[in-house]
Structures are given as structure tokens and as C-alpha cells.
Amino acid sequence: MSIRKRLLFFTYFLCLLLCATLTLSSPVRSEALPVNATSSMQDSYVMDGAAGPCSLDLTVTDATGKPVFAALINVHIAYRFGGFHTLDLSVYSNNEGHAKFIGLPEKVRKPPLEFRARKDEARGLAVYDPATDCHGKRDIVLQKPGS
């Protein structure tokens, strides 16, 4: 056998061995792990800014007081020296109208923060200053324009 054929055979053998090793070493699950539905629903409406110790719980309702599902809540946060650090955070409300922002900075540039919510044509606003109320709760009432 020539040297080229031996080298080609050896290369194929190493590739086959590597593929077999990777296939056998990867974990294979024969059954699906149960997922706790309540914990996934609880966490689905939480947004972590990872910029500080403060948090804000929001409840979004319509003009009649009913909770609003899947209302989009946005906030723009400028913080630290000169406001050079910024966060643009968004989260949807859950089926009970709740949403939560955690990890918000305690000192922000140009307080208060404006949390703007919207669903279809309806809009709402909540203001929040983390320096005066680090762990706050606010309500947002969505109203259609012209109402």
C-alpha cells in the first residue's frame, strides 16, 4: 500500500472515530422531563435588566378594569455617569395582566422612568422613580385614543 493510501485511510479512520465518540458521548434522553407549567408562566412576564437592585411590578388593565393579556410594555433607561449606559427593555403582560421588571438601576438619568404599554390601538403609561421607591408597584390603564 502506498503512503498516500495509508494516509487517506488513516484520515478516514480518525474522522469515523471522532464522529462515533461525539455521538456516544452526547447525552440522550429517552423520555421528556416534566415541565412545571406554573413556574414557566410565572417567569414568562419577568424582564431582568441586570443593572441594579430595584424592581417594578406592573398590572395592565383596560378601561373597564379587566386584565389585559399580552400588552407590550417598553422602557428606556439611561444610567451611570452621563447616561452613557442605556437599557431598552420590553416585556409582555401575562394572562392576569401582570408584568415585572427586575434588576433596574437605583440611580437613573432624568427620572422618573416612563413605562409605556400598548395593545392594539390602546395605550397607557406608568411613571416610576427607583431612587424614591426601589421596589414599586404600579397600574397601567390602557385607553384607546380619543377616549
C-alpha positions in Angstrom: 0.0 0.0 0.0 1.3 3.4 -0.9 1.9 6.1 1.6 -0.9 8.3 0.2 -3.4 5.5 0.5 -2.3 4.8 4.1 -2.6 8.5 5.0 -6.1 8.7 3.4 -7.2 5.5 5.2 -5.8 6.9 8.5 -7.6 10.2 8.0 -11.0 8.5 7.3 -10.4 6.2 10.3 -9.8 9.2 12.6 -12.9 11.0 11.3 -15.0 8.0 11.9 -13.6 7.5 15.3 -14.3 11.2 16.2 -17.9 11.0 14.9 -18.5 7.9 16.9 -17.0 9.4 20.1 -19.1 12.5 19.8 -22.3 10.6 19.1 -21.8 8.2 22.0 -20.7 10.9 24.5 -23.7 13.2 23.9 -26.4 12.6 26.5 -29.5 11.0 25.1 -32.8 11.4 26.9 -35.3 8.6 26.4 -38.2 10.4 28.0 -39.2 14.1 28.2 -38.7 15.8 31.5 -41.9 17.2 33.0 -42.1 20.9 32.9 -43.8 22.8 35.7 -46.3 24.9 33.8 -46.9 27.3 36.6 -43.3 28.3 37.0 -42.9 28.8 33.3 -45.9 31.1 33.3 -44.6 32.9 36.3 -41.2 33.6 34.7 -42.5 34.5 31.2 -43.5 38.0 32.2 -40.3 39.0 34.1 -37.6 41.1 32.4 -34.2 41.3 34.1 -32.2 44.5 33.3 -29.2 43.2 35.4 -28.2 46.8 36.2 -29.2 47.2 39.9 -31.3 46.1 42.9 -34.6 47.8 42.1 -37.8 46.2 40.6 -41.2 47.2 39.5 -44.4 45.2 39.4 -46.9 46.3 36.8 -50.6 45.5 36.4 -52.1 46.3 33.0 -55.9 46.7 32.8 -58.3 48.1 30.2 -60.7 51.0 30.8 -63.2 48.6 32.4 -60.7 47.2 34.9 -60.2 43.8 33.2 -56.6 42.5 33.0 -55.0 42.8 29.6 -53.1 39.8 28.2 -50.0 40.3 26.0 -49.8 44.0 26.4 -46.3 45.1 25.4 -44.5 47.3 28.0 -41.4 49.3 27.0 -39.0 51.4 28.9 -35.8 53.3 28.0 -33.3 53.7 30.9 -30.2 55.9 30.8 -28.0 55.4 33.9 -24.5 55.8 35.4 -22.2 58.7 34.7 -23.5 60.9 31.9 -26.2 58.4 31.0 -23.8 56.6 28.7 -25.2 53.2 29.8 -28.6 52.6 28.5 -31.2 49.8 28.6 -34.2 49.3 26.3 -36.4 46.7 28.0 -39.6 45.2 26.8 -41.9 42.5 28.3 -45.5 41.3 27.6 -48.1 41.0 30.3 -49.3 37.6 31.3 -53.0 36.4 31.3 -53.6 38.2 34.6 -52.2 41.5 33.3 -49.0 41.3 35.4 -45.5 42.1 34.2 -42.4 42.7 36.2 -39.1 44.4 35.6 -36.2 43.4 37.9 -32.5 44.4 38.0 -33.3 48.1 37.5 -30.6 50.7 38.5 -31.3 52.7 41.6 -30.0 56.0 40.1 -31.2 56.9 36.6 -30.6 60.0 34.5 -33.6 62.3 34.2 -36.1 60.5 36.5 -38.8 59.4 36.5 -38.8 56.4 34.1 -41.8 56.1 31.8 -43.2 52.6 31.2 -45.3 52.7 28.1 -47.8 49.9 27.5 -49.8 49.2 24.3 -52.1 46.6 23.0 -53.7 47.0 19.5 -54.8 50.7 19.5 -54.9 51.2 23.3 -52.0 52.9 25.1 -51.1 53.5 28.7 -48.3 55.0 30.9 -46.8 54.5 34.3 -44.1 56.6 35.8 -41.6 55.3 38.3 -38.6 56.7 40.1 -36.3 53.9 41.5 -34.5 56.4 43.8 -37.6 57.1 45.9 -39.4 53.7 45.6 -36.9 50.9 44.7 -39.4 48.1 44.9 -42.5 49.7 43.4 -45.9 48.6 42.2 -47.9 50.5 39.5 -51.0 50.1 37.5 -51.3 50.9 33.8 -54.8 51.6 32.4 -54.9 51.2 28.6 -57.2 53.6 26.8 -57.9 54.0 23.1 -57.0 57.3 21.5 -59.9 59.8 21.5 -61.5 58.2 24.6 
